[in-house]
Amino acid sequence: MLIQDCIFFSPEVRKVLQSEWVYKTIASQKRLDFGYDFIPYLIQSGYRVYGYIIEKGWYDVGTPERYLNAMYDILNGRLECLKEFDERVFPDKRIWIQGKSPESITRKNKIIEMVKKGKIELEEPVLIGRHCQIEEGVKISNSCIDNYTRIGKGSIIKDSAIMDRTYIGENTEINKSIIGRHTTIMSTRRKQTKITSVSVVADNVYINAGCILKNAKVYPHLKLIENIYEGEVLSSK
């Protein structure tokens, strides 16, 4: 739900992306950075490159820390061009629960009722997307929960971004981390899963109950067994 920078290329650039220079750059530098490598190369090669100055707010979200900081600023209304979201549910609090379809409205009203009864705690700012299911005892603060997410009983989510269609089991703790789309996080009272310290979990990851992730990076489509992953980069290779 963040506004990100955009780069538009003409069809000519596709040929450059398939050129020998690209492969040599990746082989020698182990990277192809658009800002540091590719755009300067286009200019040096005589291609026309245009820019537009944005005066009302721009974020470099190229690292997990910067992504989260941008999210915090936006949720707190510090981005000039986006100070408010649709469907604020409490007039005096920066809490939004979105969705206009009949089913989504039903789920929204259920969450609001549970908040009013003290069964769910939402500490502003919190942005919740469409069709989300949140169980009793859940505590969410300074976070964005995207569409179709399910959060089990007693889970705590703080300073984090949860993407679409994520399943979060009961008693999960997620703190200052990013969880990708279609990810399943299993957790129980006896085997609590904790994801903290700017961990990043990519799309379609399955995390078994009892896993501890601290400042860990997890590539897509992986299945994690119960273990402690601290400062690790987990990939299929």
VEXPA-781354 format. One record per residue (C-alpha): residue in three letters; z negated, x negated, y negated. Coordinates in pm, whole numbers, plus 32768, in hexadecimal, padded with zeros to 4 digits. Layout:
{'Ala' {Z X Y}}
...
//
This chain:
{'Met' {8000 8000 8000}}
{'Leu' {8029 7ED6 7F1C}}
{'Ile' {8146 7EA8 7E27}}
{'Gln' {81EF 7D62 7E86}}
{'Asp' {82FA 7C8B 7DE9}}
{'Cys' {8462 7CC3 7E54}}
{'Ile' {8589 7BD9 7E84}}
{'Phe' {86EA 7C63 7E93}}
{'Phe' {880C 7B98 7F21}}
{'Ser' {8982 7BC6 7F13}}
{'Pro' {8A44 7BBA 805E}}
{'Glu' {8AAC 7A54 8006}}
{'Val' {8949 79DE 803F}}
{'Arg' {8958 7A42 81AE}}
{'Lys' {8A4E 7926 81E2}}
{'Val' {895C 7833 813F}}
{'Leu' {8845 78A9 8226}}
{'Gln' {8923 7849 834D}}
{'Ser' {8985 76F7 82BD}}
{'Glu' {8932 75A2 8347}}
{'Trp' {8851 755F 8218}}
{'Val' {8764 7675 8282}}
{'Tyr' {873D 75EB 83E2}}
{'Lys' {870C 7488 8362}}
{'Thr' {8606 74FC 8266}}
{'Ile' {8541 75B7 836D}}
{'Ala' {8558 7492 845F}}
{'Ser' {84E4 738F 8360}}
{'Gln' {83E5 7456 8297}}
{'Lys' {8376 7550 83A2}}
{'Arg' {83AF 7665 82A4}}
{'Leu' {84AB 7719 81CA}}
{'Asp' {83EF 7790 8098}}
{'Phe' {84B8 7875 7FB6}}
{'Gly' {840D 7802 7E77}}
{'Tyr' {83FB 768D 7EBC}}
{'Asp' {8530 7656 7F93}}
{'Phe' {8630 776C 7FA2}}
{'Ile' {864E 77EA 7E3B}}
{'Pro' {865F 7686 7DA7}}
{'Tyr' {876F 7637 7EA8}}
{'Leu' {8838 776A 7E3E}}
{'Ile' {8823 76FF 7CD0}}
{'Gln' {8885 7598 7D20}}
{'Ser' {89AA 7618 7DEF}}
{'Gly' {8A35 76E2 7CCD}}
{'Tyr' {89CD 7840 7D37}}
{'Arg' {8962 7931 7C26}}
{'Val' {87EF 797D 7C33}}
{'Tyr' {8751 7A80 7B4E}}
{'Gly' {85E7 7AD4 7B03}}
{'Tyr' {8527 7BE8 7A5A}}
{'Ile' {83DB 7BB9 79A7}}
{'Ile' {82D7 7CBE 7A09}}
{'Glu' {81D4 7CE6 78F9}}
{'Lys' {80EC 7DE8 7993}}
{'Gly' {8070 7D35 7AC8}}
{'Trp' {80E8 7C59 7BE3}}
{'Tyr' {803B 7BC3 7D11}}
{'Asp' {8093 7AA7 7DF6}}
{'Val' {801D 7B31 7F45}}
{'Gly' {8095 7A0B 8013}}
{'Thr' {7F41 79C3 80AD}}
{'Pro' {7E41 7AAE 814D}}
{'Glu' {7D44 7A5E 803C}}
{'Arg' {7E3C 7AB1 7F26}}
{'Tyr' {7EAB 7BEC 7FDA}}
{'Leu' {7D45 7C69 7FEF}}
{'Asn' {7CFA 7C0B 7E86}}
{'Ala' {7E2E 7CCA 7E14}}
{'Met' {7DBC 7DF7 7EDD}}
{'Tyr' {7C61 7DE6 7E3E}}
{'Asp' {7CF9 7DDC 7CE1}}
{'Ile' {7DDE 7F05 7D28}}
{'Leu' {7CCC 7FD7 7DC6}}
{'Asn' {7BEE 7F91 7C99}}
{'Gly' {7CFC 7FF3 7B9E}}
{'Arg' {7D3A 7E97 7B14}}
{'Leu' {7EB5 7EA6 7B3C}}
{'Glu' {7F45 7F2C 79F7}}
{'Cys' {8063 7FF1 7A96}}
{'Leu' {7F95 8088 7BB2}}
{'Lys' {7E3B 80F1 7B42}}
{'Glu' {7E23 822F 7C12}}
{'Phe' {7E94 82BC 7D62}}
{'Asp' {7EDC 8423 7DC4}}
{'Glu' {7DD3 8502 7E5F}}
{'Arg' {7C8A 847C 7DE0}}
{'Val' {7B84 8548 7E9A}}
{'Phe' {7A51 850B 7DC0}}
{'Pro' {7A85 851D 7C45}}
{'Asp' {7985 840E 7BF5}}
{'Lys' {79DF 831A 7D0C}}
{'Arg' {7B12 824A 7D5F}}
{'Ile' {7B3D 82E3 7EB6}}
{'Trp' {7C8D 836E 7F22}}
{'Ile' {7CED 8420 8063}}
{'Gln' {7E5F 8469 8072}}
{'Gly' {7F37 8563 8129}}
{'Lys' {7FD1 86B5 80D6}}
{'Ser' {803F 873F 8227}}
{'Pro' {7F60 884F 82C3}}
{'Glu' {7EDE 8764 83D3}}
{'Ser' {7EA1 864B 82DC}}
{'Ile' {7DE3 8735 81F1}}
{'Thr' {7D0A 87A5 8316}}
{'Arg' {7CB4 863D 836A}}
{'Lys' {7C75 85F0 81FB}}
{'Asn' {7B88 8716 81D2}}
{'Lys' {7ACB 86AE 830A}}
{'Ile' {7A95 8550 827E}}
{'Ile' {7A22 85DC 812F}}
{'Glu' {792E 86C8 81DB}}
{'Met' {789E 85AC 82AD}}
{'Val' {7874 84D6 8175}}
{'Lys' {77BA 85EF 80C4}}
{'Lys' {76D4 8618 81F2}}
{'Gly' {768D 84A3 8200}}
{'Lys' {7739 8474 8350}}
{'Ile' {783B 8383 82BD}}
{'Glu' {77FF 828A 81A2}}
{'Leu' {791B 8239 80B3}}
{'Glu' {78BF 813C 7FA7}}
{'Glu' {79C6 812F 7E95}}
{'Pro' {7AD1 80C7 7E7A}}
{'Val' {7B67 814D 7FBC}}
{'Leu' {7CCD 81C0 7FF8}}
{'Ile' {7D0A 8282 813B}}
{'Gly' {7E69 82E5 81A3}}
{'Arg' {7EF3 8418 8252}}
{'His' {7E7D 84A3 83A1}}
{'Cys' {7D58 83B6 83CD}}
{'Gln' {7C3C 8403 84BD}}
{'Ile' {7AE4 8377 8467}}
{'Glu' {79B5 83B1 8545}}
{'Glu' {7843 83D1 84F0}}
{'Gly' {777E 82A3 847F}}
{'Val' {78AC 81EE 83EF}}
{'Lys' {7878 8124 82B0}}
{'Ile' {79A3 80BF 81DC}}
{'Ser' {7996 8000 8093}}
{'Asn' {7A96 7F59 7FAF}}
{'Ser' {7BAA 7F8A 80B0}}
{'Cys' {7CFC 8028 80F1}}
{'Ile' {7D2A 80F3 8231}}
{'Asp' {7E95 8149 8274}}
{'Asn' {7F37 827A 8315}}
{'Tyr' {7EE0 82FD 8472}}
{'Thr' {7DC1 8209 84A1}}
{'Arg' {7CA1 8268 858B}}
{'Ile' {7B48 81D5 8554}}
{'Gly' {7A39 81FE 865B}}
{'Lys' {78C8 8250 862F}}
{'Gly' {77E7 815A 857C}}
{'Ser' {78F8 806E 850C}}
{'Ile' {78D7 7FA9 83C8}}
{'Ile' {7A07 7F4A 82F6}}
{'Lys' {79D0 7E7F 81BB}}
{'Asp' {7ABF 7DCE 80CC}}
{'Ser' {7BE0 7DFA 81C1}}
{'Ala' {7D40 7E82 81E9}}
{'Ile' {7D8A 7F54 831E}}
{'Met' {7EFA 7FA5 8358}}
{'Asp' {7FA4 80D7 83EF}}
{'Arg' {7F4D 8169 8544}}
{'Thr' {7E34 807A 8595}}
{'Tyr' {7D29 80DE 8692}}
{'Ile' {7BCD 8057 864D}}
{'Gly' {7AC8 808D 875C}}
{'Glu' {795C 80E9 871F}}
{'Asn' {786C 7FF1 867F}}
{'Thr' {7983 7F09 8611}}
{'Glu' {7937 7E2C 84E5}}
{'Ile' {7A5B 7DC5 8405}}
{'Asn' {7A08 7CFA 82CF}}
{'Lys' {7AFB 7C5A 81DA}}
{'Ser' {7C1F 7C65 82CC}}
{'Ile' {7D7D 7CF6 82FC}}
{'Ile' {7DDA 7DC4 842E}}
{'Gly' {7F4A 7E05 847A}}
{'Arg' {7FFC 7F40 84E9}}
{'His' {7FDE 7FDC 8643}}
{'Thr' {7EBB 7EF7 869B}}
{'Thr' {7DAB 7F60 8790}}
{'Ile' {7C4B 7EDA 8762}}
{'Met' {7B62 7F32 887F}}
{'Ser' {79EB 7F28 8845}}
{'Thr' {78AC 7FBD 88D4}}
{'Arg' {773A 7FB3 8884}}
{'Arg' {7700 7EAF 8991}}
{'Lys' {783D 7DEA 8947}}
{'Gln' {786D 7DFC 87D0}}
{'Thr' {79AE 7D6D 873E}}
{'Lys' {7993 7CB5 85F0}}
{'Ile' {7AB7 7C46 8516}}
{'Thr' {7A46 7B89 83E0}}
{'Ser' {7A7A 7A66 82EE}}
{'Val' {7BE3 7AAC 8288}}
{'Ser' {7C6B 7AE0 83E4}}
{'Val' {7DCD 7B69 8400}}
{'Val' {7E3F 7C35 852C}}
{'Ala' {7FB3 7C7D 853D}}
{'Asp' {8064 7DB6 85BF}}
{'Asn' {8047 7E39 8722}}
{'Val' {7F1D 7D64 8788}}
{'Tyr' {7E23 7DD8 8890}}
{'Ile' {7CC0 7D51 8863}}
{'Asn' {7BC9 7D7F 897E}}
{'Ala' {7A63 7DEB 893E}}
{'Gly' {7973 7CD3 88EB}}
{'Cys' {7A6C 7BF2 8836}}
{'Ile' {79EE 7B30 8706}}
{'Leu' {7AF6 7AC0 860B}}
{'Lys' {7A91 79E0 84E7}}
{'Asn' {7BA3 7964 8400}}
{'Ala' {7C97 7993 8521}}
{'Lys' {7E0C 79DB 850F}}
{'Val' {7EA7 7AAA 8628}}
{'Tyr' {801F 7AC7 865B}}
{'Pro' {80C3 7C15 86BE}}
{'His' {80C5 7CAC 881C}}
{'Leu' {7FA0 7BE3 88A5}}
{'Lys' {7E7F 7C57 897D}}
{'Leu' {7D33 7BAB 893C}}
{'Ile' {7C2D 7B8A 8A4B}}
{'Glu' {7ABB 7B94 89F6}}
{'Asn' {7A73 7A4C 8947}}
{'Ile' {7A12 79A8 87FD}}
{'Tyr' {7B42 7945 872C}}
{'Glu' {7AD9 787A 85FC}}
{'Gly' {7BDB 77D9 8518}}
{'Glu' {7CE6 77FC 8626}}
{'Val' {7E55 7856 8605}}
{'Leu' {7EAF 7923 8739}}
{'Ser' {801E 7940 8795}}
{'Ser' {80EC 797D 88CD}}
{'Lys' {8159 7812 88DE}}
//
